[in-house]
Amino acid sequence: MTLDGIAIRGARVYLTGPDGQTKVSLTNPFGYFRFDDVASGRSYVISTNAKGHTFAPVFLNVNDNIDDLVIFAEQ
């Protein structure tokens, strides 16, 4: 999302696990994305790339389903 709360369509969201493997998801028109088959009990890094926007990486420990993660662009 932008700092104004507007969804960013078509952003690439990368999920990198402790083993170095990376999964990629594209955001839909509402800014939602999804990753399936993510092992719990591990730490992951989420990085995001969208034209005209920069994002800080997000570090998260996955212990259950996460359905409320919002990633805001820094600009």
PQR file of N, CA, C, O and H, with PARSE charges and radii, in Angstrom:
ATOM      1  N   MET A   1       0.841  -1.182   0.000 -0.4000 1.5000
ATOM      2  CA  MET A   1       0.000   0.000   0.000 -0.0000 2.0000
ATOM      3  C   MET A   1       0.887   1.247   0.000  0.5500 1.7000
ATOM      4  O   MET A   1       2.019   1.238   0.483 -0.5500 1.4000
ATOM      5  N   THR A   2       0.331   2.303  -0.554 -0.4000 1.5000
ATOM      6  CA  THR A   2       1.033   3.576  -0.475 -0.0000 2.0000
ATOM      7  C   THR A   2       0.873   4.132   0.937  0.5500 1.7000
ATOM      8  O   THR A   2       0.073   3.616   1.717 -0.5500 1.4000
ATOM      9  H   THR A   2      -0.589   2.311  -0.946  0.4000 1.0000
ATOM     10  N   LEU A   3       1.612   5.159   1.266 -0.4000 1.5000
ATOM     11  CA  LEU A   3       1.473   5.776   2.585 -0.0000 2.0000
ATOM     12  C   LEU A   3       0.077   6.363   2.786  0.5500 1.7000
ATOM     13  O   LEU A   3      -0.367   6.551   3.918 -0.5500 1.4000
ATOM     14  H   LEU A   3       2.262   5.579   0.632  0.4000 1.0000
ATOM     15  N   ASP A   4      -0.606   6.650   1.683 -0.4000 1.5000
ATOM     16  CA  ASP A   4      -1.971   7.171   1.744 -0.0000 2.0000
ATOM     17  C   ASP A   4      -3.006   6.060   1.880  0.5500 1.7000
ATOM     18  O   ASP A   4      -4.201   6.341   1.968 -0.5500 1.4000
ATOM     19  H   ASP A   4      -0.245   6.497   0.763  0.4000 1.0000
ATOM     20  N   GLY A   5      -2.566   4.799   1.899 -0.4000 1.5000
ATOM     21  CA  GLY A   5      -3.480   3.673   2.054 -0.0000 2.0000
ATOM     22  C   GLY A   5      -4.091   3.177   0.756  0.5500 1.7000
ATOM     23  O   GLY A   5      -5.105   2.480   0.776 -0.5500 1.4000
ATOM     24  H   GLY A   5      -1.595   4.571   1.828  0.4000 1.0000
ATOM     25  N   ILE A   6      -3.493   3.524  -0.363 -0.4000 1.5000
ATOM     26  CA  ILE A   6      -3.990   3.074  -1.663 -0.0000 2.0000
ATOM     27  C   ILE A   6      -3.265   1.783  -2.052  0.5500 1.7000
ATOM     28  O   ILE A   6      -2.041   1.692  -1.954 -0.5500 1.4000
ATOM     29  H   ILE A   6      -2.669   4.090  -0.380  0.4000 1.0000
ATOM     30  N   ALA A   7      -4.036   0.792  -2.491 -0.4000 1.5000
ATOM     31  CA  ALA A   7      -3.464  -0.499  -2.878 -0.0000 2.0000
ATOM     32  C   ALA A   7      -2.552  -0.340  -4.088  0.5500 1.7000
ATOM     33  O   ALA A   7      -2.821   0.466  -4.979 -0.5500 1.4000
ATOM     34  H   ALA A   7      -5.030   0.866  -2.571  0.4000 1.0000
ATOM     35  N   ILE A   8      -1.480  -1.110  -4.111 -0.4000 1.5000
ATOM     36  CA  ILE A   8      -0.552  -1.115  -5.239 -0.0000 2.0000
ATOM     37  C   ILE A   8      -0.752  -2.422  -5.991  0.5500 1.7000
ATOM     38  O   ILE A   8      -0.432  -3.499  -5.488 -0.5500 1.4000
ATOM     39  H   ILE A   8      -1.262  -1.765  -3.388  0.4000 1.0000
ATOM     40  N   ARG A   9      -1.276  -2.314  -7.181 -0.4000 1.5000
ATOM     41  CA  ARG A   9      -1.547  -3.480  -8.021 -0.0000 2.0000
ATOM     42  C   ARG A   9      -0.276  -3.932  -8.741  0.5500 1.7000
ATOM     43  O   ARG A   9       0.504  -3.100  -9.207 -0.5500 1.4000
ATOM     44  H   ARG A   9      -1.536  -1.439  -7.590  0.4000 1.0000
ATOM     45  N   GLY A  10      -0.065  -5.250  -8.833 -0.4000 1.5000
ATOM     46  CA  GLY A  10       1.036  -5.799  -9.605 -0.0000 2.0000
ATOM     47  C   GLY A  10       2.399  -5.705  -8.947  0.5500 1.7000
ATOM     48  O   GLY A  10       3.418  -5.864  -9.619 -0.5500 1.4000
ATOM     49  H   GLY A  10      -0.698  -5.925  -8.455  0.4000 1.0000
ATOM     50  N   ALA A  11       2.438  -5.451  -7.650 -0.4000 1.5000
ATOM     51  CA  ALA A  11       3.724  -5.440  -6.947 -0.0000 2.0000
ATOM     52  C   ALA A  11       4.213  -6.882  -6.800  0.5500 1.7000
ATOM     53  O   ALA A  11       3.413  -7.795  -6.596 -0.5500 1.4000
ATOM     54  H   ALA A  11       1.610  -5.322  -7.105  0.4000 1.0000
ATOM     55  N   ARG A  12       5.493  -7.076  -6.901 -0.4000 1.5000
ATOM     56  CA  ARG A  12       6.075  -8.403  -6.678 -0.0000 2.0000
ATOM     57  C   ARG A  12       6.480  -8.502  -5.210  0.5500 1.7000
ATOM     58  O   ARG A  12       7.214  -7.661  -4.690 -0.5500 1.4000
ATOM     59  H   ARG A  12       6.143  -6.334  -7.066  0.4000 1.0000
ATOM     60  N   VAL A  13       5.989  -9.542  -4.563 -0.4000 1.5000
ATOM     61  CA  VAL A  13       6.293  -9.773  -3.155 -0.0000 2.0000
ATOM     62  C   VAL A  13       7.092 -11.071  -3.084  0.5500 1.7000
ATOM     63  O   VAL A  13       6.644 -12.113  -3.563 -0.5500 1.4000
ATOM     64  H   VAL A  13       5.393 -10.225  -4.986  0.4000 1.0000
ATOM     65  N   TYR A  14       8.275 -10.999  -2.483 -0.4000 1.5000
ATOM     66  CA  TYR A  14       9.190 -12.145  -2.398 -0.0000 2.0000
ATOM     67  C   TYR A  14       9.248 -12.635  -0.956  0.5500 1.7000
ATOM     68  O   TYR A  14       9.419 -11.842  -0.030 -0.5500 1.4000
ATOM     69  H   TYR A  14       8.639 -10.152  -2.094  0.4000 1.0000
ATOM     70  N   LEU A  15       9.107 -13.932  -0.773 -0.4000 1.5000
ATOM     71  CA  LEU A  15       9.214 -14.564   0.544 -0.0000 2.0000
ATOM     72  C   LEU A  15      10.436 -15.468   0.517  0.5500 1.7000
ATOM     73  O   LEU A  15      10.465 -16.462  -0.209 -0.5500 1.4000
ATOM     74  H   LEU A  15       8.969 -14.576  -1.525  0.4000 1.0000
ATOM     75  N   THR A  16      11.443 -15.123   1.308 -0.4000 1.5000
ATOM     76  CA  THR A  16      12.680 -15.901   1.352 -0.0000 2.0000
ATOM     77  C   THR A  16      12.790 -16.590   2.696  0.5500 1.7000
ATOM     78  O   THR A  16      12.726 -15.955   3.748 -0.5500 1.4000
ATOM     79  H   THR A  16      11.420 -14.316   1.897  0.4000 1.0000
ATOM     80  N   GLY A  17      12.960 -17.922   2.640 -0.4000 1.5000
ATOM     81  CA  GLY A  17      13.039 -18.722   3.849 -0.0000 2.0000
ATOM     82  C   GLY A  17      14.455 -18.920   4.334  0.5500 1.7000
ATOM     83  O   GLY A  17      15.405 -18.474   3.692 -0.5500 1.4000
ATOM     84  H   GLY A  17      13.012 -18.438   1.785  0.4000 1.0000
ATOM     85  N   PRO A  18      14.605 -19.593   5.477 -0.5600 1.5000
ATOM     86  CA  PRO A  18      15.926 -19.804   6.062  0.2800 2.0000
ATOM     87  C   PRO A  18      16.839 -20.677   5.198  0.5500 1.7000
ATOM     88  O   PRO A  18      18.060 -20.653   5.355 -0.5500 1.4000
ATOM     89  N   ASP A  19      16.244 -21.440   4.294 -0.4000 1.5000
ATOM     90  CA  ASP A  19      17.041 -22.285   3.400 -0.0000 2.0000
ATOM     91  C   ASP A  19      17.472 -21.549   2.134  0.5500 1.7000
ATOM     92  O   ASP A  19      18.147 -22.125   1.281 -0.5500 1.4000
ATOM     93  H   ASP A  19      15.253 -21.459   4.167  0.4000 1.0000
ATOM     94  N   GLY A  20      17.081 -20.259   2.007 -0.4000 1.5000
ATOM     95  CA  GLY A  20      17.463 -19.449   0.859 -0.0000 2.0000
ATOM     96  C   GLY A  20      16.497 -19.532  -0.308  0.5500 1.7000
ATOM     97  O   GLY A  20      16.642 -18.781  -1.273 -0.5500 1.4000
ATOM     98  H   GLY A  20      16.533 -19.791   2.700  0.4000 1.0000
ATOM     99  N   GLN A  21      15.512 -20.427  -0.247 -0.4000 1.5000
ATOM    100  CA  GLN A  21      14.536 -20.530  -1.330 -0.0000 2.0000
ATOM    101  C   GLN A  21      13.574 -19.352  -1.267  0.5500 1.7000
ATOM    102  O   GLN A  21      13.181 -18.911  -0.187 -0.5500 1.4000
ATOM    103  H   GLN A  21      15.394 -21.037   0.537  0.4000 1.0000
ATOM    104  N   THR A  22      13.201 -18.851  -2.439 -0.4000 1.5000
ATOM    105  CA  THR A  22      12.330 -17.689  -2.536 -0.0000 2.0000
ATOM    106  C   THR A  22      11.082 -18.029  -3.332  0.5500 1.7000
ATOM    107  O   THR A  22      11.152 -18.662  -4.386 -0.5500 1.4000
ATOM    108  H   THR A  22      13.520 -19.210  -3.317  0.4000 1.0000
ATOM    109  N   LYS A  23       9.936 -17.597  -2.810 -0.4000 1.5000
ATOM    110  CA  LYS A  23       8.664 -17.697  -3.514 -0.0000 2.0000
ATOM    111  C   LYS A  23       8.265 -16.293  -3.920  0.5500 1.7000
ATOM    112  O   LYS A  23       8.625 -15.324  -3.252 -0.5500 1.4000
ATOM    113  H   LYS A  23       9.879 -17.083  -1.954  0.4000 1.0000
ATOM    114  N   VAL A  24       7.512 -16.174  -5.027 -0.4000 1.5000
ATOM    115  CA  VAL A  24       7.085 -14.871  -5.531 -0.0000 2.0000
ATOM    116  C   VAL A  24       5.570 -14.852  -5.683  0.5500 1.7000
ATOM    117  O   VAL A  24       4.965 -15.830  -6.121 -0.5500 1.4000
ATOM    118  H   VAL A  24       7.219 -16.961  -5.570  0.4000 1.0000
ATOM    119  N   SER A  25       4.968 -13.729  -5.318 -0.4000 1.5000
ATOM    120  CA  SER A  25       3.535 -13.523  -5.483 -0.0000 2.0000
ATOM    121  C   SER A  25       3.323 -12.113  -6.031  0.5500 1.7000
ATOM    122  O   SER A  25       4.066 -11.193  -5.690 -0.5500 1.4000
ATOM    123  H   SER A  25       5.459 -12.934  -4.962  0.4000 1.0000
ATOM    124  N   LEU A  26       2.310 -11.945  -6.879 -0.4000 1.5000
ATOM    125  CA  LEU A  26       1.947 -10.624  -7.387 -0.0000 2.0000
ATOM    126  C   LEU A  26       0.702 -10.137  -6.652  0.5500 1.7000
ATOM    127  O   LEU A  26      -0.213 -10.916  -6.386 -0.5500 1.4000
ATOM    128  H   LEU A  26       1.706 -12.693  -7.156  0.4000 1.0000
ATOM    129  N   THR A  27       0.671  -8.841  -6.326 -0.4000 1.5000
ATOM    130  CA  THR A  27      -0.517  -8.309  -5.673 -0.0000 2.0000
ATOM    131  C   THR A  27      -1.636  -8.156  -6.696  0.5500 1.7000
ATOM    132  O   THR A  27      -1.395  -7.851  -7.865 -0.5500 1.4000
ATOM    133  H   THR A  27       1.415  -8.208  -6.543  0.4000 1.0000
ATOM    134  N   ASN A  28      -2.868  -8.373  -6.231 -0.4000 1.5000
ATOM    135  CA  ASN A  28      -4.036  -8.223  -7.097 -0.0000 2.0000
ATOM    136  C   ASN A  28      -4.460  -6.753  -7.115  0.5500 1.7000
ATOM    137  O   ASN A  28      -3.792  -5.928  -6.493 -0.5500 1.4000
ATOM    138  H   ASN A  28      -3.064  -8.620  -5.282  0.4000 1.0000
ATOM    139  N   PRO A  29      -5.550  -6.396  -7.808 -0.5600 1.5000
ATOM    140  CA  PRO A  29      -5.960  -4.983  -7.872  0.2800 2.0000
ATOM    141  C   PRO A  29      -6.245  -4.346  -6.509  0.5500 1.7000
ATOM    142  O   PRO A  29      -6.248  -3.121  -6.389 -0.5500 1.4000
ATOM    143  N   PHE A  30      -6.482  -5.158  -5.496 -0.4000 1.5000
ATOM    144  CA  PHE A  30      -6.761  -4.643  -4.151 -0.0000 2.0000
ATOM    145  C   PHE A  30      -5.523  -4.669  -3.250  0.5500 1.7000
ATOM    146  O   PHE A  30      -5.608  -4.337  -2.068 -0.5500 1.4000
ATOM    147  H   PHE A  30      -6.480  -6.153  -5.593  0.4000 1.0000
ATOM    148  N   GLY A  31      -4.370  -5.065  -3.808 -0.4000 1.5000
ATOM    149  CA  GLY A  31      -3.127  -5.101  -3.061 -0.0000 2.0000
ATOM    150  C   GLY A  31      -2.895  -6.370  -2.267  0.5500 1.7000
ATOM    151  O   GLY A  31      -1.925  -6.460  -1.514 -0.5500 1.4000
ATOM    152  H   GLY A  31      -4.300  -5.334  -4.768  0.4000 1.0000
ATOM    153  N   TYR A  32      -3.774  -7.360  -2.423 -0.4000 1.5000
ATOM    154  CA  TYR A  32      -3.632  -8.605  -1.670 -0.0000 2.0000
ATOM    155  C   TYR A  32      -2.668  -9.561  -2.358  0.5500 1.7000
ATOM    156  O   TYR A  32      -2.557  -9.578  -3.584 -0.5500 1.4000
ATOM    157  H   TYR A  32      -4.562  -7.287  -3.035  0.4000 1.0000
ATOM    158  N   PHE A  33      -1.981 -10.345  -1.560 -0.4000 1.5000
ATOM    159  CA  PHE A  33      -1.082 -11.381  -2.077 -0.0000 2.0000
ATOM    160  C   PHE A  33      -1.188 -12.589  -1.166  0.5500 1.7000
ATOM    161  O   PHE A  33      -1.720 -12.507  -0.059 -0.5500 1.4000
ATOM    162  H   PHE A  33      -2.071 -10.332  -0.564  0.4000 1.0000
ATOM    163  N   ARG A  34      -0.668 -13.725  -1.652 -0.4000 1.5000
ATOM    164  CA  ARG A  34      -0.782 -14.961  -0.876 -0.0000 2.0000
ATOM    165  C   ARG A  34       0.391 -15.888  -1.180  0.5500 1.7000
ATOM    166  O   ARG A  34       0.863 -15.978  -2.314 -0.5500 1.4000
ATOM    167  H   ARG A  34      -0.236 -13.792  -2.551  0.4000 1.0000
ATOM    168  N   PHE A  35       0.843 -16.567  -0.141 -0.4000 1.5000
ATOM    169  CA  PHE A  35       1.834 -17.626  -0.283 -0.0000 2.0000
ATOM    170  C   PHE A  35       1.253 -18.895   0.329  0.5500 1.7000
ATOM    171  O   PHE A  35       0.737 -18.873   1.447 -0.5500 1.4000
ATOM    172  H   PHE A  35       0.460 -16.494   0.780  0.4000 1.0000
ATOM    173  N   ASP A  36       1.337 -19.985  -0.397 -0.4000 1.5000
ATOM    174  CA  ASP A  36       0.864 -21.280   0.102 -0.0000 2.0000
ATOM    175  C   ASP A  36       2.057 -22.120   0.529  0.5500 1.7000
ATOM    176  O   ASP A  36       3.192 -21.877   0.119 -0.5500 1.4000
ATOM    177  H   ASP A  36       1.756 -20.003  -1.305  0.4000 1.0000
ATOM    178  N   ASP A  37       1.774 -23.115   1.365 -0.4000 1.5000
ATOM    179  CA  ASP A  37       2.788 -24.094   1.791 -0.0000 2.0000
ATOM    180  C   ASP A  37       4.009 -23.442   2.428  0.5500 1.7000
ATOM    181  O   ASP A  37       5.146 -23.735   2.057 -0.5500 1.4000
ATOM    182  H   ASP A  37       0.852 -23.313   1.699  0.4000 1.0000
ATOM    183  N   VAL A  38       3.764 -22.564   3.383 -0.4000 1.5000
ATOM    184  CA  VAL A  38       4.838 -21.926   4.142 -0.0000 2.0000
ATOM    185  C   VAL A  38       4.935 -22.641   5.485  0.5500 1.7000
ATOM    186  O   VAL A  38       3.967 -22.690   6.244 -0.5500 1.4000
ATOM    187  H   VAL A  38       2.841 -22.326   3.684  0.4000 1.0000
ATOM    188  N   ALA A  39       6.102 -23.189   5.769 -0.4000 1.5000
ATOM    189  CA  ALA A  39       6.298 -23.947   7.010 -0.0000 2.0000
ATOM    190  C   ALA A  39       6.269 -23.017   8.225  0.5500 1.7000
ATOM    191  O   ALA A  39       6.886 -21.953   8.215 -0.5500 1.4000
ATOM    192  H   ALA A  39       6.888 -23.149   5.153  0.4000 1.0000
ATOM    193  N   SER A  40       5.556 -23.423   9.257 -0.4000 1.5000
ATOM    194  CA  SER A  40       5.528 -22.629  10.476 -0.0000 2.0000
ATOM    195  C   SER A  40       6.740 -22.951  11.336  0.5500 1.7000
ATOM    196  O   SER A  40       7.432 -23.946  11.121 -0.5500 1.4000
ATOM    197  H   SER A  40       5.054 -24.287   9.265  0.4000 1.0000
ATOM    198  N   GLY A  41       6.982 -22.086  12.317 -0.4000 1.5000
ATOM    199  CA  GLY A  41       8.120 -22.273  13.202 -0.0000 2.0000
ATOM    200  C   GLY A  41       9.432 -21.808  12.604  0.5500 1.7000
ATOM    201  O   GLY A  41      10.502 -22.150  13.108 -0.5500 1.4000
ATOM    202  H   GLY A  41       6.420 -21.278  12.492  0.4000 1.0000
ATOM    203  N   ARG A  42       9.360 -21.030  11.534 -0.4000 1.5000
ATOM    204  CA  ARG A  42      10.568 -20.532  10.874 -0.0000 2.0000
ATOM    205  C   ARG A  42      10.485 -19.021  10.686  0.5500 1.7000
ATOM    206  O   ARG A  42       9.417 -18.419  10.800 -0.5500 1.4000
ATOM    207  H   ARG A  42       8.491 -20.752  11.125  0.4000 1.0000
ATOM    208  N   SER A  43      11.627 -18.431  10.398 -0.4000 1.5000
ATOM    209  CA  SER A  43      11.698 -16.985  10.139 -0.0000 2.0000
ATOM    210  C   SER A  43      11.859 -16.754   8.642  0.5500 1.7000
ATOM    211  O   SER A  43      12.544 -17.507   7.951 -0.5500 1.4000
ATOM    212  H   SER A  43      12.495 -18.920  10.305  0.4000 1.0000
ATOM    213  N   TYR A  44      11.216 -15.703   8.161 -0.4000 1.5000
ATOM    214  CA  TYR A  44      11.233 -15.377   6.739 -0.0000 2.0000
ATOM    215  C   TYR A  44      11.500 -13.894   6.546  0.5500 1.7000
ATOM    216  O   TYR A  44      11.289 -13.083   7.447 -0.5500 1.4000
ATOM    217  H   TYR A  44      10.660 -15.091   8.723  0.4000 1.0000
ATOM    218  N   VAL A  45      11.971 -13.556   5.348 -0.4000 1.5000
ATOM    219  CA  VAL A  45      12.150 -12.159   4.951 -0.0000 2.0000
ATOM    220  C   VAL A  45      11.214 -11.915   3.776  0.5500 1.7000
ATOM    221  O   VAL A  45      11.195 -12.681   2.812 -0.5500 1.4000
ATOM    222  H   VAL A  45      12.143 -14.215   4.616  0.4000 1.0000
ATOM    223  N   ILE A  46      10.440 -10.839   3.867 -0.4000 1.5000
ATOM    224  CA  ILE A  46       9.570 -10.442   2.767 -0.0000 2.0000
ATOM    225  C   ILE A  46      10.135  -9.163   2.180  0.5500 1.7000
ATOM    226  O   ILE A  46      10.330  -8.173   2.884 -0.5500 1.4000
ATOM    227  H   ILE A  46      10.455 -10.217   4.650  0.4000 1.0000
ATOM    228  N   SER A  47      10.397  -9.197   0.880 -0.4000 1.5000
ATOM    229  CA  SER A  47      10.828  -7.990   0.182 -0.0000 2.0000
ATOM    230  C   SER A  47       9.824  -7.731  -0.938  0.5500 1.7000
ATOM    231  O   SER A  47       9.217  -8.656  -1.478 -0.5500 1.4000
ATOM    232  H   SER A  47      10.238 -10.002   0.307  0.4000 1.0000
ATOM    233  N   THR A  48       9.664  -6.465  -1.269 -0.4000 1.5000
ATOM    234  CA  THR A  48       8.637  -6.064  -2.223 -0.0000 2.0000
ATOM    235  C   THR A  48       9.234  -5.123  -3.253  0.5500 1.7000
ATOM    236  O   THR A  48      10.109  -4.314  -2.946 -0.5500 1.4000
ATOM    237  H   THR A  48      10.157  -5.714  -0.831  0.4000 1.0000
ATOM    238  N   ASN A  49       8.742  -5.245  -4.489 -0.4000 1.5000
ATOM    239  CA  ASN A  49       9.237  -4.436  -5.583 -0.0000 2.0000
ATOM    240  C   ASN A  49       8.039  -3.973  -6.407  0.5500 1.7000
ATOM    241  O   ASN A  49       7.252  -4.796  -6.873 -0.5500 1.4000
ATOM    242  H   ASN A  49       8.031  -5.903  -4.739  0.4000 1.0000
ATOM    243  N   ALA A  50       7.900  -2.673  -6.587 -0.4000 1.5000
ATOM    244  CA  ALA A  50       6.856  -2.110  -7.437 -0.0000 2.0000
ATOM    245  C   ALA A  50       7.384  -0.835  -8.072  0.5500 1.7000
ATOM    246  O   ALA A  50       8.083  -0.057  -7.422 -0.5500 1.4000
ATOM    247  H   ALA A  50       8.540  -2.004  -6.208  0.4000 1.0000
ATOM    248  N   LYS A  51       7.060  -0.621  -9.315 -0.4000 1.5000
ATOM    249  CA  LYS A  51       7.533   0.538 -10.056 -0.0000 2.0000
ATOM    250  C   LYS A  51       7.132   1.828  -9.334  0.5500 1.7000
ATOM    251  O   LYS A  51       5.964   2.031  -9.003 -0.5500 1.4000
ATOM    252  H   LYS A  51       6.493  -1.253  -9.843  0.4000 1.0000
ATOM    253  N   GLY A  52       8.120   2.691  -9.099 -0.4000 1.5000
ATOM    254  CA  GLY A  52       7.861   3.983  -8.480 -0.0000 2.0000
ATOM    255  C   GLY A  52       7.753   3.958  -6.963  0.5500 1.7000
ATOM    256  O   GLY A  52       7.454   4.980  -6.346 -0.5500 1.4000
ATOM    257  H   GLY A  52       9.069   2.526  -9.369  0.4000 1.0000
ATOM    258  N   HIS A  53       7.997   2.789  -6.351 -0.4000 1.5000
ATOM    259  CA  HIS A  53       7.875   2.661  -4.901 -0.0000 2.0000
ATOM    260  C   HIS A  53       9.097   1.937  -4.339  0.5500 1.7000
ATOM    261  O   HIS A  53       9.702   1.104  -5.014 -0.5500 1.4000
ATOM    262  H   HIS A  53       8.240   1.959  -6.852  0.4000 1.0000
ATOM    263  N   THR A  54       9.448   2.257  -3.115 -0.4000 1.5000
ATOM    264  CA  THR A  54      10.473   1.499  -2.403 -0.0000 2.0000
ATOM    265  C   THR A  54       9.860   0.974  -1.112  0.5500 1.7000
ATOM    266  O   THR A  54       8.980   1.596  -0.516 -0.5500 1.4000
ATOM    267  H   THR A  54       8.957   2.933  -2.566  0.4000 1.0000
ATOM    268  N   PHE A  55      10.351  -0.184  -0.700 -0.4000 1.5000
ATOM    269  CA  PHE A  55       9.830  -0.858   0.481 -0.0000 2.0000
ATOM    270  C   PHE A  55      10.985  -1.345   1.341  0.5500 1.7000
ATOM    271  O   PHE A  55      12.001  -1.806   0.821 -0.5500 1.4000
ATOM    272  H   PHE A  55      11.066  -0.689  -1.184  0.4000 1.0000
ATOM    273  N   ALA A  56      10.832  -1.245   2.637 -0.4000 1.5000
ATOM    274  CA  ALA A  56      11.799  -1.840   3.562 -0.0000 2.0000
ATOM    275  C   ALA A  56      11.470  -3.330   3.674  0.5500 1.7000
ATOM    276  O   ALA A  56      10.300  -3.709   3.609 -0.5500 1.4000
ATOM    277  H   ALA A  56      10.006  -0.871   3.059  0.4000 1.0000
ATOM    278  N   PRO A  57      12.475  -4.166   3.838 -0.5600 1.5000
ATOM    279  CA  PRO A  57      12.180  -5.591   4.047  0.2800 2.0000
ATOM    280  C   PRO A  57      11.428  -5.802   5.352  0.5500 1.7000
ATOM    281  O   PRO A  57      11.579  -5.041   6.307 -0.5500 1.4000
ATOM    282  N   VAL A  58      10.621  -6.844   5.369 -0.4000 1.5000
ATOM    283  CA  VAL A  58       9.852  -7.212   6.557 -0.0000 2.0000
ATOM    284  C   VAL A  58      10.366  -8.555   7.043  0.5500 1.7000
ATOM    285  O   VAL A  58      10.458  -9.505   6.265 -0.5500 1.4000
ATOM    286  H   VAL A  58      10.498  -7.462   4.593  0.4000 1.0000
ATOM    287  N   PHE A  59      10.698  -8.640   8.315 -0.4000 1.5000
ATOM    288  CA  PHE A  59      11.175  -9.885   8.911 -0.0000 2.0000
ATOM    289  C   PHE A  59      10.048 -10.443   9.763  0.5500 1.7000
ATOM    290  O   PHE A  59       9.494  -9.739  10.607 -0.5500 1.4000
ATOM    291  H   PHE A  59      10.623  -7.868   8.946  0.4000 1.0000
ATOM    292  N   LEU A  60       9.703 -11.718   9.542 -0.4000 1.5000
ATOM    293  CA  LEU A  60       8.649 -12.274  10.359 -0.0000 2.0000
ATOM    294  C   LEU A  60       8.871 -13.718  10.715  0.5500 1.7000
ATOM    295  O   LEU A  60       9.437 -14.502   9.954 -0.5500 1.4000
ATOM    296  H   LEU A  60      10.152 -12.291   8.856  0.4000 1.0000
ATOM    297  N   ASN A  61       8.401 -14.044  11.907 -0.4000 1.5000
ATOM    298  CA  ASN A  61       8.408 -15.421  12.396 -0.0000 2.0000
ATOM    299  C   ASN A  61       7.010 -15.966  12.161  0.5500 1.7000
ATOM    300  O   ASN A  61       6.023 -15.376  12.599 -0.5500 1.4000
ATOM    301  H   ASN A  61       7.941 -13.407  12.526  0.4000 1.0000
ATOM    302  N   VAL A  62       6.932 -17.081  11.475 -0.4000 1.5000
ATOM    303  CA  VAL A  62       5.636 -17.661  11.144 -0.0000 2.0000
ATOM    304  C   VAL A  62       5.341 -18.795  12.110  0.5500 1.7000
ATOM    305  O   VAL A  62       6.063 -19.790  12.174 -0.5500 1.4000
ATOM    306  H   VAL A  62       7.734 -17.560  11.119  0.4000 1.0000
ATOM    307  N   ASN A  63       4.261 -18.621  12.860 -0.4000 1.5000
ATOM    308  CA  ASN A  63       3.825 -19.662  13.785 -0.0000 2.0000
ATOM    309  C   ASN A  63       2.403 -20.118  13.497  0.5500 1.7000
ATOM    310  O   ASN A  63       1.944 -21.107  14.069 -0.5500 1.4000
ATOM    311  H   ASN A  63       3.674 -17.813  12.809  0.4000 1.0000
ATOM    312  N   ASP A  64       1.698 -19.410  12.615 -0.4000 1.5000
ATOM    313  CA  ASP A  64       0.315 -19.713  12.277 -0.0000 2.0000
ATOM    314  C   ASP A  64      -0.004 -18.964  10.984  0.5500 1.7000
ATOM    315  O   ASP A  64       0.861 -18.283  10.434 -0.5500 1.4000
ATOM    316  H   ASP A  64       2.071 -18.607  12.150  0.4000 1.0000
ATOM    317  N   ASN A  65      -1.230 -19.085  10.499 -0.4000 1.5000
ATOM    318  CA  ASN A  65      -1.644 -18.315   9.331 -0.0000 2.0000
ATOM    319  C   ASN A  65      -1.543 -16.827   9.635  0.5500 1.7000
ATOM    320  O   ASN A  65      -1.895 -16.379  10.726 -0.5500 1.4000
ATOM    321  H   ASN A  65      -1.933 -19.638  10.946  0.4000 1.0000
ATOM    322  N   ILE A  66      -1.063 -16.074   8.669 -0.4000 1.5000
ATOM    323  CA  ILE A  66      -0.985 -14.624   8.806 -0.0000 2.0000
ATOM    324  C   ILE A  66      -1.900 -14.038   7.739  0.5500 1.7000
ATOM    325  O   ILE A  66      -1.665 -14.214   6.544 -0.5500 1.4000
ATOM    326  H   ILE A  66      -0.777 -16.437   7.782  0.4000 1.0000
ATOM    327  N   ASP A  67      -2.931 -13.349   8.172 -0.4000 1.5000
ATOM    328  CA  ASP A  67      -3.866 -12.786   7.204 -0.0000 2.0000
ATOM    329  C   ASP A  67      -4.076 -11.288   7.383  0.5500 1.7000
ATOM    330  O   ASP A  67      -5.020 -10.721   6.833 -0.5500 1.4000
ATOM    331  H   ASP A  67      -3.122 -13.205   9.143  0.4000 1.0000
ATOM    332  N   ASP A  68      -3.208 -10.652   8.141 -0.4000 1.5000
ATOM    333  CA  ASP A  68      -3.370  -9.223   8.395 -0.0000 2.0000
ATOM    334  C   ASP A  68      -2.094  -8.422   8.146  0.5500 1.7000
ATOM    335  O   ASP A  68      -1.958  -7.307   8.649 -0.5500 1.4000
ATOM    336  H   ASP A  68      -2.440 -11.113   8.588  0.4000 1.0000
ATOM    337  N   LEU A  69      -1.169  -8.974   7.384 -0.4000 1.5000
ATOM    338  CA  LEU A  69       0.089  -8.280   7.109 -0.0000 2.0000
ATOM    339  C   LEU A  69      -0.134  -7.233   6.027  0.5500 1.7000
ATOM    340  O   LEU A  69      -0.633  -7.548   4.947 -0.5500 1.4000
ATOM    341  H   LEU A  69      -1.279  -9.880   6.976  0.4000 1.0000
ATOM    342  N   VAL A  70       0.232  -5.994   6.313 -0.4000 1.5000
ATOM    343  CA  VAL A  70       0.146  -4.907   5.353 -0.0000 2.0000
ATOM    344  C   VAL A  70       1.548  -4.355   5.187  0.5500 1.7000
ATOM    345  O   VAL A  70       2.224  -4.052   6.171 -0.5500 1.4000
ATOM    346  H   VAL A  70       0.638  -5.737   7.190  0.4000 1.0000
ATOM    347  N   ILE A  71       1.986  -4.223   3.941 -0.4000 1.5000
ATOM    348  CA  ILE A  71       3.308  -3.694   3.645 -0.0000 2.0000
ATOM    349  C   ILE A  71       3.132  -2.327   3.012  0.5500 1.7000
ATOM    350  O   ILE A  71       2.508  -2.201   1.958 -0.5500 1.4000
ATOM    351  H   ILE A  71       1.437  -4.469   3.142  0.4000 1.0000
ATOM    352  N   PHE A  72       3.685  -1.293   3.656 -0.4000 1.5000
ATOM    353  CA  PHE A  72       3.555   0.068   3.150 -0.0000 2.0000
ATOM    354  C   PHE A  72       4.826   0.487   2.417  0.5500 1.7000
ATOM    355  O   PHE A  72       5.940   0.188   2.847 -0.5500 1.4000
ATOM    356  H   PHE A  72       4.192  -1.395   4.512  0.4000 1.0000
ATOM    357  N   ALA A  73       4.634   1.179   1.312 -0.4000 1.5000
ATOM    358  CA  ALA A  73       5.761   1.746   0.572 -0.0000 2.0000
ATOM    359  C   ALA A  73       6.370   2.873   1.396  0.5500 1.7000
ATOM    360  O   ALA A  73       5.664   3.566   2.128 -0.5500 1.4000
ATOM    361  H   ALA A  73       3.729   1.422   0.962  0.4000 1.0000
ATOM    362  N   GLU A  74       7.675   3.054   1.274 -0.4000 1.5000
ATOM    363  CA  GLU A  74       8.336   4.153   1.977 -0.0000 2.0000
ATOM    364  C   GLU A  74       8.166   5.462   1.220  0.5500 1.7000
ATOM    365  O   GLU A  74       8.267   6.535   1.815 -0.5500 1.4000
ATOM    366  H   GLU A  74       8.249   2.491   0.678  0.4000 1.0000
ATOM    367  N   GLN A  75       7.911   5.392  -0.070 -0.4000 1.5000
ATOM    368  CA  GLN A  75       7.659   6.597  -0.873 -0.0000 2.0000
ATOM    369  C   GLN A  75       6.734   6.265  -1.997  0.5500 1.7000
ATOM    370  O   GLN A  75       6.393   7.139  -2.794 -0.5500 1.4000
ATOM    371  H   GLN A  75       7.829   4.521  -0.553  0.4000 1.0000
TER
END
